[in-house]
Amino acid sequence: MLEGITVVDLSQFLPGPVMTMMMADQGARVIKVEPPSGDPARQMEPFEAGHSVWFANCNRGKESVALDLKSDAGKAALRALCAEADVFVEGFRPGAIARLGFDYDAVRAIRPDVIYCSISAFGQDGPLADHPAHDMAVQAMTGHLAMNDGADGKPVVPGVPAADMAASLTALSGVLMALIGRARTGEGAYLDCAMFDALLPWTSHIAGPAIAGGESPVSASQRSTGGAALYQVYATADGGHIALAGREPKFAKALLEGLGREDLLDLALRPAGEQSELIAVLRETFASRTRAEWEDWFHGRDVAFAPVLDFREAFDAPQVRERGLMVTAPDGSHHIAPAIRFAGQDKWSPGAVPGLGDAADAG
């Protein structure tokens, strides 16, 4: 889909690399510009087939060029790459890329129709622009972390880097929009993509009272964060867990009729935060059998149910296998397949993982 598009990518870690990997997966030429020491993700354990699993699954299919951008030679080499760039991506703290001499105006002087994308934690301006942050700090500042609380009501470390990934998807969407616009007008564009800005809209289903100018909601009273019996995690007899993940009356009716507890249906229809009695009953019920026994019991019932799997179980599941979502490369490394797939495309195979400076060596 993106053959003929050249991307020069100066980003590291997650947001930028994931965004440009999605472009590489669809045929774009992505030139990853790294410092002489490489993207720090190269050193992150575990390793497989000579590469960090993290790095490989964010940078496959790219070319690597190692440049010291504080040197004249490194700057000259990057300027040459800018002349080829349809898209330029950077993930430095605001102001850093300008000090290196490669802000939007500088790159646009080399390539007038460039699509230039800056990815940062809080954006290029505003009171937090210079504040150092990774994913969890952004989750904390958007209110997400406060809603990610444990049984004691205290926030817990999130398992998913939602701010990083929201920024990746937002940046990709913006860049593709800009490419469509350039095809019509011939004009390039500048995109200031902040992780904070990208994650904040993800609150609309849980932060309604605060969005409307009122008090912040409490997770235990919200339908999607712990206040509803049919949207809840329950422990099983063997130490496993199952999740109920659909609050609609039809699901409550199917569940409670199956359990012989139709008398509790009115409790399931109460507002979120007023279902503690039903939650207590279901906790006791689900603790009476193993996770596997509950999986068998739910089979064929019209209830939004799922066993809580760990990553090993998830990657080994039939859904992953039958949809080809885990792919083994020729070197034996494992890659999560792209979620973006189009009818008629050839079967996807992962591009090679670049060694540091491979493109320069090859040239």
N, C-alpha and C positions, 0 to 999 in steps of 0.2 A: 504493500500500500504506500510506503514512504520511500521507495527507491528513487534515487536522484536528489534526496534531501541530505545535506551535510550538516552535522551538528558538532560544534566545538564545545566541549563540556569541561569546565574547571571545577565542578562540584565534587564533594567527598561525602563519605558516610552513607546516609539513606535518601533524603528527599530528592536531590538532584540526580544521583545515580539511578534510582528506581525510575524516575521520569524518563531519562534518556535511554535506559534499558528497554522500556516499553517501545520507544521509537526504534531502537536497534532491532528488536524482535519483529518489527513490521517493515524492515528493509532499509531504514535510514543508515547512512554512514555516520557513526559516532566516533569522534576523535577525543579520547579522554586525556586531558592535559593534567599531569600529576607533578608534584614537586619531586626532586631527586630521591627523596625518601619514600615516595609512593603514597597513595591513599592509605590512611591508617587502617581502614577496613581490611587491607591485605594481611594484616598481622593478627586478626581476630580469630581465635579458635572456634570450632574445630576446623581441621584441614582435610581435604580430600583431593586426590589426584594432583597434589602439589599446590593447591590454592585454598584459601579460606572459603568455607561454604558460603558465608555471608557475602564476601566479595564476589565470588563466582555468580551467585544468584542476583546480583545487582549490576554486574558489569560484563556479562557474556556478550559476545558479538561486537565488542568495541575494539578500537585500536588505541594503543597507549603511547603517549609521547611524554617523556620526562623532561621538564624545563625548570630552570632556576629563573623565576620571573623577576628577581632582583638584579639579574645580570643583563648586560646589553645584548648578549647572544640569545638569551632566553626570550627577551622582549621582541627581538627581531624575528625569532622563529614563530612566536605567537602572532605577530602582525601578519606574517605570511599565511598562517592558518585562518586568520580572520577574513582574509580576502576570499576564502573558499566557503565561508560559513553562511548557510541559510539561517541557522539558529545558533545563538551564543548563550551559554548557560553558566552562571557563576553563583557560588554559594558562600561568599565571604561575608564578614560583618560589614554593615553599611560603612562606606567610605574607604574600605581597604582596596577595592578594585580600582578606584579613582587614583589612589596613591601609587598604584602600580602602572597607571597610564592606560587602563583598558575599560573605562566607564562607557556608558552608552554612546556619548558623543564621540569618543575616540574611536570606538569600533565602527560606528556609523560613518565616520569619515573614510574608513577603509572599505566598508561594504554598505552602501547607502540603504539597501533594502533589507538589512539584517533584522531578524526577530531576536530581540535581546531579552533574556529572562534572568532576573535576580531573585534568588530564593534565600530568605533569611528568617529568623525567628519571629521578629516583630515588625518587619518592614523597613523601608529606607528613611522614614521620618516618624515623628511621634515621640513621646517621652520615654518609651522603652526601646527605641531603635538601637541604642548602643549596649543594651543589657545582654550579657552572655547567657545563652540558654540552649539546652537540648529539649527533646520531646517532652519530658515530664514537667519541666518548668512551664512550658506553654500550656500543657493540660491543666496545670495548677492555676495559671493566670486566666484561663477561659472559664473556669468553674467546673470543668469536667472532673478534675481529681476529687473535688469535694463530694461529688455524687458517686464516686467510685469507692464507696466505703464498705468496711467489714461489719461484722455482727455488733461490734462495739461502737459503731458510728464513726470510727476514725478512718480517714482516707488511707488506702493501701496502694502500693506500687502497681501501676497498671501493667497488664500483660501484653498489650498491643501498643506500638508507637503511633497512636492515632494522629497526632499532629504532624509527624513526619510524612505519613502516608496521605493524609489529607492534602498536604502541600504538594506532594508528587502528582496526585490526580488533578489538583487545581492548576498546577503549572502546565501539565500536559494539555489540559483542556484549553487554557489560554493560548499556548503556543500554536495548537492546531487551529484555533479560531483565527489567530493572526496570520497563519499561512494561507487560510482560505481568503482572508481579507486582502492579503498581498496579491493573490492570484487575480483579484478583481481590479485592484487599484495600483499595484506596483509599489505600494508604500510598505516600509517596514514598521516595527512597533516595539515599544518597551513595556515589559510586564514586571511590576513590583509584586512578587508573590510572597506573602508572609504566612508562616505556619499558623500564627495567631488568627489572622484573617480567614485562613482556609478552614480552621477547626471551629471557629465560633458559630457558623451557620448550622453545624451539626447538633446544636442544642435545642432546636425549635420544638422537638417533640417532648422534651423533658423540662425545659426552663420557661414554659409559657407564662406563669405568673410574673417572673422577673422580667421577661421580654415586654410584658404589658405594663411594666412600671411598678409592680408590687414586690412582695417579699420573695426571697429565694425559696424554692420548694425544697422539701426534705425528702430524701430518697425513699424512706419507709412509707411515704404517703403517695408515691407516684406509681402509676400503673405499669411503667416499664423498668422500674429500678428497685422493686422489692415490696411494693404495697399491694400487689395483686396475687392471689393464690394460684392463678393459672399462668402467671408469668414469674416463675420462682424456681429455685434449685433445691432439690431434696436429697438427703443422704439415704443410702440403701443399706441393707443388713451387712453387706460385705465391705463396707467402707467406700463403696463407689458412690456415684451421684447420677441423678437423672434431672432433666430440665423439662418443665412445662413452659411452652413458649407461644401460647395463643389464648387470648382472653375472651374471644367471642363466645356468646352464650351457647352456640351449637357445640363448641368444644367442651365447655363446662358440663353440658347436659350429657354428652357421650361419656365423659369420664365418670361422672357421679352415678349415672345409671349402671355403668359397668362395675363400679365398686359397690353397687347396692345401696347407695347413699343419696337417692334422689331428694331426700329431706333437706339436704344441704344446698340445694340449688339456689335458694334465695340468698344465701351468704355469698355465693360466687357472683351475684349480680349487684352486690353492694359497691359503693365507690371504693376506689383504691385507698388503702389506709384504714379501711373499716372491715378488713377480711381476716383479721388475726385469728379468729376462732376457726375458720376453715383452714388456714395455713397450719395451725396446730394439729388439726385432725389429719391432714395430708402428710405432715411430717411423721406422725406415728404410723400411718398406713404404709408409706413407702419404706420406712425402716424395718418392715416386717419381712421383706424379701430381698434377694440379691439383685444387683443391676441386671444380670442376664435374665433372671426370672421376670423382671419387669419388662425387659425388651420383648420377651415372648408374649407377655400379657397384652402389651400395647399393639402387637402386630395385627394389622387389619382394622384397628379402631380409628375412628375419625377424630383424633386428638393430636394437637401439635405438641409432640413429645420427642425428646432426643436423649440418648445416653450421653453423659459428659465424657468425651474421649480425651486421652492425652495425645500429644503429637504423633507418637509412634502408631497408636491405634488409628488416628485420623489418616495418616499417610498410607496405611495398609488397608484402608476401607475399600469395599467394592466400588463406591462412587468415584473415588480417585482413580482407581485402576481402569474402570470402564470408560471414563471420560478422558483418559490419557493425561491426567494432570501432574503426574510425576514421570519425568523422562530421564533416561540414562544416556549420557553423552558417550561418544566413542572412547574417551579416556577413562570411563567408569564413574565419572562424577554425576551427581544427581541434581536435577533442576526442576523447580516448580514451573510448569508450563504457563504461558501467557493466558490471562483471563480474557483477553481480547482476541477473538477468533472470528473469521469470516467464512461463510459458506463458499466452497469451491477452492479454498486455499489448499496447497499441498500440506501433507502432514508435517507438523512443526518439529524441528530439531534445534537444539541449542547451538548458538554460535560459540566459537572458541573463546576461552577466557584469556585475556591478554596478559602476558608478562609485562613487567614494568619497562616501558620504553620500547616495546616490540615494534611499534610502527616506525620509530626512528631507525631502529636496527635494520628493519626490512628495507627502508628507503636508502 
